[in-house]
Amino acid sequence: MRVLLVGSGGREHALAMAIARSPKLTELFIAPGNPGTAQYGKNIHIKADDITDLVKFAQENHIDLIIPGPELPLVKGLTDACNHIGIACAGPTQQAAQLEGSKSFTKSICDAAHIPTAQWQEFTEIDPAISYLKTQNFPIVIKADGLAAGKGVIIANDFDEAEKTIKNMLEGNSFGNAGHKIVIEEFLSGEEVSLFAFCDGDTAVLIGAAQDHKRIGDNDTGPNTGGMGAVSPPPFFDKVAQEAALNLTVRPMLKEMNRRGTPFRGVIFAGLMLTSKGPYLIEYNTRFGDPEAEVLLPRLQSDLLEILFNLSQGKLSQSEITFSDQAGICIIMAAKGYPGIPITGGIIRNIEQAEALPNTKVFHAGTALNNQNELCAAGGRVLCISVLHEDLETAQKIAYQAVNCIDWKDGIWRKDIGNRALRK
């Protein structure tokens, strides 16, 4: 099977690794890919959201399956374009991808399908939003309705902060078009987890759960990021609880999407808050998370390529899907300045030394090769160090040993990834 994988981050490196294991694979292309994905296939210089060129390449190179990594090509209609020319795509249609592309769309699905979620209202104008704010308790959550690269969520602790946030989003363009509509919702307390499943329109099959670490600083301080590390599975959220949460938050969504004539096929990522009243849905993402993919996919024992092809055909039941029971942890090494303007260009050495440690894999998230063919930093989140082990505590120790092996003067990372899960 000839495959085109779309994306360039750590998630795509992990996907490429898993796809390359498949005996069904004949050739793998990655658009645009990174130096890590080049281990497993051929990188192609096409941007991940360039739908026209992606489809043209797929036609000219007789691609059998397109696998989207990030959300933007899905929201821009990659699957619809593939369907139009008869090429299989393992992702949702543009309408179904609104589960990630629009917070208010997701909330409407939750209301219709009786999925537990925070109380909410949507706004496109400042005055009604401020008026609503005056009736609410604090802290309160304010979200840009559209895609904002994981950074469009503000938790406001008081009225003044909330008012400023609303004005910045609706008037100040702090999140561009994504913030021209906002959702204001109640603040939920509890333990936040990410739940993943393969979906083929009718069926949802559990992938597993992970816990991300969003803040840039230790002890969950500083601004939100795209994710600074993850553990899987969270020790307090076992398979029984995960299946129960699927029944509560994912399978009713599939029924409602079918009822609307927009069935969801792809990987669903349900962000959950485990409250004292049970799991509440925070948001859906319509793809693997990053860095969650880097702890989930190394645990997959089945043929990912076969699973994704069957999923695209609505035949997920034909796939055997098993994961190891090992614990996984990953630590993001980011560039100084992230999540603001990162320092790029710094040389990175000793990845091979890090990968010599037990069950350790270094995924490339934001790397490039310079003119001297040296590996260098080319983004905010640059490397993801992933380790599997029978117990999380040992995995954590090995992961930090691996981080310390890597020679990169501009690297920053959290020192406490996994501590919260271990305390639980």
C-alpha positions as CSV (number, residue, x, y, z in Angstrom):
1,M,0.0,0.0,0.0
2,R,1.3,3.4,-1.0
3,V,0.7,6.0,1.8
4,L,0.9,9.7,2.1
5,L,1.2,11.0,5.7
6,V,0.5,14.6,6.2
7,G,2.3,16.8,8.8
8,S,5.7,17.7,10.2
9,G,5.7,17.3,14.0
10,G,6.4,14.8,16.7
11,R,3.0,13.2,16.2
12,E,3.8,12.6,12.6
13,H,7.2,11.1,13.5
14,A,5.4,8.7,15.8
15,L,2.8,7.9,13.1
16,A,5.5,7.2,10.6
17,M,7.3,4.9,12.9
18,A,4.1,2.9,13.5
19,I,3.0,2.9,9.8
20,A,6.5,1.7,8.8
21,R,6.1,-1.5,10.8
22,S,3.2,-2.6,8.6
23,P,3.8,-5.5,6.2
24,K,1.2,-3.9,4.0
25,L,3.3,-0.8,3.4
26,T,5.1,-0.6,0.0
27,E,6.1,3.1,0.1
28,L,5.6,6.0,2.6
29,F,5.7,9.7,1.7
30,I,5.5,12.4,4.4
31,A,4.4,16.0,3.5
32,P,6.3,17.9,4.6
33,G,7.9,15.7,7.3
34,N,11.0,16.4,9.3
35,P,14.5,14.8,9.7
36,G,12.9,12.2,12.0
37,T,10.2,11.1,9.6
38,A,12.9,10.7,6.9
39,Q,14.0,7.5,8.8
40,Y,10.8,5.8,7.6
41,G,9.9,7.3,4.3
42,K,10.4,10.1,1.8
43,N,9.7,13.7,2.8
44,I,7.9,15.7,0.2
45,H,8.0,19.6,0.1
46,I,4.3,20.2,0.3
47,K,2.7,22.1,3.2
48,A,0.3,20.2,5.4
49,D,-2.6,22.5,4.6
50,D,-2.0,22.8,0.8
51,I,-5.0,20.7,-0.1
52,T,-4.6,21.2,-3.9
53,D,-1.0,20.0,-4.0
54,L,-1.5,17.2,-1.6
55,V,-4.3,15.8,-3.7
56,K,-2.3,16.3,-6.9
57,F,0.7,14.5,-5.5
58,A,-1.6,11.6,-4.3
59,Q,-3.1,11.2,-7.8
60,E,0.3,11.4,-9.6
61,N,1.9,8.9,-7.2
62,H,-0.9,6.4,-7.1
63,I,-1.4,6.9,-3.3
64,D,-3.8,4.3,-1.7
65,L,-4.3,6.0,1.6
66,I,-3.8,9.6,3.0
67,I,-3.3,9.8,6.7
68,P,-3.7,13.4,8.1
69,G,-1.7,14.2,11.2
70,P,-2.7,17.8,12.2
71,E,-6.1,19.4,12.4
72,L,-5.8,22.2,9.8
73,P,-5.9,20.1,6.6
74,L,-9.0,18.3,8.0
75,V,-10.8,21.6,8.8
76,K,-9.8,22.9,5.3
77,G,-11.4,19.8,3.7
78,L,-8.6,17.3,2.8
79,T,-10.9,14.3,3.3
80,D,-13.6,15.8,1.1
81,A,-11.1,16.4,-1.7
82,C,-9.8,12.8,-1.4
83,N,-13.4,11.5,-1.5
84,H,-14.0,13.5,-4.6
85,I,-11.2,11.7,-6.5
86,G,-11.7,8.3,-4.9
87,I,-8.6,8.2,-2.7
88,A,-9.1,6.8,0.9
89,C,-8.4,9.3,3.7
90,A,-8.2,8.3,7.4
91,G,-9.8,11.4,8.7
92,P,-13.1,13.2,9.1
93,T,-14.8,15.3,6.5
94,Q,-14.7,19.1,6.8
95,Q,-18.2,19.1,8.4
96,A,-17.3,16.4,10.8
97,A,-14.0,18.1,11.6
98,Q,-16.0,21.0,13.0
99,L,-15.9,19.0,16.2
100,E,-12.4,20.6,16.6
101,G,-12.8,23.6,14.3
102,S,-15.6,25.1,16.3
103,K,-16.1,25.1,20.1
104,S,-19.7,26.1,19.7
105,F,-20.4,23.3,17.3
106,T,-19.1,20.8,19.8
107,K,-21.2,22.3,22.5
108,S,-24.3,22.0,20.3
109,I,-23.5,18.3,19.8
110,C,-23.0,17.8,23.5
111,D,-26.4,19.4,24.2
112,A,-28.2,17.3,21.6
113,A,-26.5,14.1,22.6
114,H,-26.8,14.7,26.4
115,I,-23.0,14.6,26.9
116,P,-21.9,16.1,30.2
117,T,-20.1,19.4,29.6
118,A,-19.6,22.8,31.2
119,Q,-22.5,25.3,31.0
120,W,-21.8,27.7,28.2
121,Q,-22.8,30.6,25.9
122,E,-21.4,31.8,22.6
123,F,-20.8,35.5,21.7
124,T,-19.7,37.5,18.7
125,E,-20.1,40.9,20.3
126,I,-18.5,42.5,23.3
127,D,-21.4,44.0,25.2
128,P,-23.6,40.9,25.4
129,A,-20.5,38.9,26.5
130,I,-19.7,41.4,29.3
131,S,-23.3,41.4,30.4
132,Y,-23.3,37.6,30.6
133,L,-20.0,37.8,32.5
134,K,-21.6,39.9,35.2
135,T,-23.9,36.9,36.1
136,Q,-21.1,34.3,36.4
137,N,-18.9,33.0,39.0
138,F,-15.1,33.0,38.8
139,P,-12.7,31.6,37.7
140,I,-14.3,31.3,34.3
141,V,-13.1,29.9,30.9
142,I,-13.0,31.9,27.7
143,K,-12.3,30.2,24.4
144,A,-11.7,31.3,20.9
145,D,-14.3,29.4,18.9
146,G,-11.9,28.4,16.1
147,L,-8.4,26.8,15.8
148,A,-5.7,28.5,17.8
149,A,-2.9,25.9,17.9
150,G,-3.9,24.8,21.4
151,K,-3.5,28.3,22.9
152,G,-6.9,29.8,22.5
153,V,-8.2,29.0,26.0
154,I,-7.9,31.6,28.8
155,I,-8.9,30.9,32.4
156,A,-9.8,34.2,33.9
157,N,-9.6,34.5,37.7
158,D,-11.7,37.7,38.1
159,F,-14.0,40.0,36.2
160,D,-11.3,42.5,35.1
161,E,-9.2,39.7,33.6
162,A,-12.2,38.2,31.9
163,E,-13.4,41.5,30.5
164,K,-9.9,42.2,29.1
165,T,-9.7,38.7,27.5
166,I,-13.1,39.2,25.8
167,K,-12.1,42.5,24.3
168,N,-8.7,41.1,23.2
169,M,-10.4,38.2,21.4
170,L,-13.4,39.9,19.8
171,E,-11.9,43.3,19.2
172,G,-8.1,43.1,19.5
173,N,-7.6,40.0,17.2
174,S,-5.4,38.3,19.8
175,F,-6.3,35.0,18.1
176,G,-7.1,36.2,14.6
177,N,-10.2,34.8,12.9
178,A,-10.3,32.0,15.5
179,G,-11.4,34.6,18.1
180,H,-14.1,36.4,16.2
181,K,-16.6,34.1,18.0
182,I,-16.0,33.1,21.6
183,V,-17.4,30.6,24.0
184,I,-17.7,31.5,27.7
185,E,-18.1,28.5,30.0
186,E,-18.0,27.5,33.6
187,F,-14.8,26.4,35.2
188,L,-14.6,22.7,36.0
189,S,-12.4,21.3,38.8
190,G,-10.8,17.9,38.8
191,E,-8.2,15.9,37.0
192,E,-7.8,16.6,33.3
193,V,-7.2,13.6,30.9
194,S,-7.2,12.9,27.2
195,L,-9.1,9.9,25.9
196,F,-8.5,8.5,22.4
197,A,-10.5,6.2,20.1
198,F,-10.5,5.0,16.5
199,C,-13.9,5.7,14.9
200,D,-15.4,4.5,11.7
201,G,-18.7,6.4,11.7
202,D,-20.6,3.8,13.7
203,T,-18.0,2.2,16.0
204,A,-15.5,3.6,18.5
205,V,-12.6,1.4,19.6
206,L,-10.6,2.5,22.6
207,I,-7.0,3.5,22.0
208,G,-6.2,4.6,25.5
209,A,-5.8,7.6,27.7
210,A,-3.0,10.0,28.5
211,Q,-2.4,13.1,30.7
212,D,-0.8,16.1,29.1
213,H,1.1,18.8,30.9
214,K,0.1,22.1,29.2
215,R,1.8,24.8,31.2
216,I,5.4,25.8,30.3
217,G,6.7,25.7,33.9
218,D,7.1,23.2,36.7
219,N,4.1,22.7,39.0
220,D,1.8,23.8,36.2
221,T,2.9,27.5,36.2
222,G,3.3,30.0,33.3
223,P,1.4,30.2,30.0
224,N,-0.3,27.3,28.2
225,T,1.7,25.6,25.4
226,G,1.0,22.9,22.9
227,G,2.0,20.4,25.5
228,M,5.3,19.9,27.5
229,G,5.0,16.2,28.1
230,A,2.5,13.3,28.8
231,V,2.0,10.1,30.6
232,S,0.0,7.1,29.5
233,P,-2.1,5.6,31.0
234,P,-2.9,7.9,33.9
235,P,-2.7,5.5,36.9
236,F,-6.0,6.8,38.3
237,F,-8.0,6.2,35.0
238,D,-7.9,2.5,34.2
239,K,-9.4,0.7,31.2
240,V,-12.8,0.2,32.9
241,A,-13.0,3.9,33.5
242,Q,-11.9,4.7,30.0
243,E,-14.5,2.5,28.4
244,A,-17.2,4.1,30.7
245,A,-16.0,7.5,29.6
246,L,-16.2,6.4,25.9
247,N,-19.8,5.4,26.5
248,L,-20.6,8.8,28.0
249,T,-18.7,11.2,25.7
250,V,-17.8,9.6,22.4
251,R,-20.3,7.0,21.4
252,P,-23.3,9.4,21.9
253,M,-21.4,11.9,19.7
254,L,-21.1,9.3,16.9
255,K,-24.8,8.7,17.0
256,E,-25.6,12.4,16.9
257,M,-23.2,13.0,14.0
258,N,-24.8,10.1,12.1
259,R,-28.2,11.5,12.8
260,R,-27.1,14.8,11.3
261,G,-25.7,13.0,8.2
262,T,-22.1,13.8,9.0
263,P,-20.6,10.6,10.3
264,F,-17.2,10.9,12.0
265,R,-14.4,8.7,10.8
266,G,-10.9,9.2,12.2
267,V,-9.2,9.4,15.5
268,I,-11.2,11.2,18.2
269,F,-9.4,12.9,21.1
270,A,-11.8,13.7,23.9
271,G,-10.4,16.1,26.4
272,L,-12.1,15.3,29.7
273,M,-12.3,16.7,33.2
274,L,-12.8,14.0,35.8
275,T,-15.0,15.9,38.3
276,S,-16.6,14.8,41.5
277,K,-19.7,14.2,39.4
278,G,-17.9,12.1,36.8
279,P,-16.3,12.8,33.4
280,Y,-17.2,16.1,31.7
281,L,-16.2,16.8,28.1
282,I,-14.0,19.9,27.7
283,E,-13.4,19.6,24.0
284,Y,-13.0,17.3,21.0
285,N,-9.9,17.1,18.8
286,T,-10.3,15.2,15.5
287,R,-6.8,13.6,15.4
288,F,-4.1,12.2,17.7
289,G,-2.8,14.7,20.3
290,D,0.8,15.9,20.3
291,P,2.6,14.9,22.6
292,E,0.0,12.2,23.5
293,A,0.7,10.3,20.2
294,E,4.3,9.8,21.3
295,V,3.3,7.8,24.3
296,L,0.2,6.0,22.8
297,L,1.6,4.8,19.5
298,P,4.7,3.1,20.9
299,R,2.3,1.0,22.9
300,L,0.3,-0.2,19.8
301,Q,1.0,-3.8,19.0
302,S,-1.4,-4.0,16.0
303,D,-0.9,-2.9,12.4
304,L,-1.7,0.8,12.4
305,L,-1.9,1.0,8.6
306,E,-4.5,-1.7,8.4
307,I,-6.5,-0.1,11.2
308,L,-6.5,3.3,9.5
309,F,-7.4,1.9,6.1
310,N,-10.3,-0.1,7.6
311,L,-11.4,2.9,9.5
312,S,-11.6,5.0,6.3
313,Q,-13.8,2.3,4.8
314,G,-16.2,2.0,7.7
315,K,-14.9,-1.4,8.5
316,L,-13.1,-1.0,11.8
317,S,-14.5,-4.2,13.2
318,Q,-12.2,-6.1,10.7
319,S,-9.1,-4.9,12.6
320,E,-7.5,-6.5,15.6
321,I,-6.5,-3.6,18.0
322,T,-4.2,-4.3,20.9
323,F,-1.9,-2.2,23.1
324,S,0.8,-3.2,25.5
325,D,0.1,-2.6,29.2
326,Q,3.4,-0.8,29.7
327,A,3.5,2.7,31.1
328,G,4.6,5.5,28.8
329,I,6.1,8.9,29.4
330,C,7.3,11.6,27.1
331,I,9.2,14.9,27.8
332,I,9.2,17.8,25.4
333,M,12.4,19.7,24.9
334,A,11.4,23.1,23.7
335,A,13.5,26.1,22.6
336,K,14.2,29.0,24.9
337,G,11.5,31.7,24.4
338,Y,8.7,29.2,23.8
339,P,5.7,29.6,23.8
340,G,6.6,33.1,22.7
341,I,9.3,33.6,20.0
342,P,11.7,30.6,20.2
343,I,15.4,30.6,19.6
344,T,16.1,28.6,16.5
345,G,19.2,27.4,14.7
346,G,20.9,25.8,17.7
347,I,22.8,22.5,16.9
348,I,21.4,19.3,18.5
349,R,23.7,16.4,19.3
350,N,23.8,13.0,21.0
351,I,20.3,11.8,20.1
352,E,21.8,8.3,19.4
353,Q,23.2,8.3,22.9
354,A,19.8,9.0,24.4
355,E,18.1,6.4,22.2
356,A,20.6,3.8,23.5
357,L,18.8,3.8,26.9
358,P,16.1,1.1,27.4
359,N,12.9,1.5,25.4
360,T,13.7,5.1,24.5
361,K,12.7,6.9,21.3
362,V,13.5,10.6,20.5
363,F,10.8,12.0,18.2
364,H,11.5,15.1,16.1
365,A,8.9,17.8,16.6
366,G,10.6,21.0,15.3
367,T,13.9,20.1,13.8
368,A,15.7,20.8,10.5
369,L,19.1,20.2,8.8
370,N,21.3,23.2,8.3
371,N,23.6,23.9,5.4
372,Q,26.2,21.7,7.0
373,N,23.7,18.9,7.3
374,E,23.7,19.3,11.1
375,L,20.5,18.8,13.1
376,C,19.2,22.0,14.5
377,A,16.2,23.5,16.2
378,A,13.6,24.9,13.9
379,G,10.5,25.5,16.1
380,G,9.1,26.0,19.6
381,R,8.7,22.4,20.6
382,V,11.7,20.7,19.2
383,L,12.2,17.1,20.5
384,C,10.0,14.6,22.4
385,I,11.7,12.0,24.5
386,S,9.5,8.9,24.9
387,V,10.1,5.9,27.1
388,L,8.1,2.8,27.8
389,H,8.5,0.6,30.9
390,E,6.6,-1.8,33.2
391,D,6.2,1.0,35.7
392,L,5.9,4.7,35.3
393,E,8.5,5.7,38.0
394,T,11.2,3.8,36.1
395,A,10.1,5.2,32.8
396,Q,10.3,8.7,34.2
397,K,13.9,8.1,35.5
398,I,15.0,6.8,32.1
399,A,13.3,9.6,30.3
400,Y,15.2,12.3,32.3
401,Q,18.4,10.4,31.8
402,A,17.8,10.6,28.0
403,V,17.0,14.3,28.2
404,N,20.3,14.9,30.0
405,C,22.2,13.0,27.3
406,I,21.1,15.4,24.6
407,D,23.5,18.3,23.9
408,W,21.5,21.4,22.9
409,K,22.3,24.7,24.6
410,D,19.0,26.3,23.9
411,G,16.8,23.5,25.2
412,I,14.3,23.9,28.1
413,W,12.0,21.3,29.6
414,R,9.9,20.7,32.6
415,K,11.5,18.7,35.5
416,D,8.2,17.3,36.9
417,I,6.6,15.5,34.0
418,G,4.8,12.4,35.6
419,N,5.1,13.6,39.2
420,R,1.4,14.4,39.4
421,A,0.4,10.9,38.1
422,L,2.9,9.2,40.5
423,R,1.4,11.1,43.5
424,K,-2.0,9.8,42.5
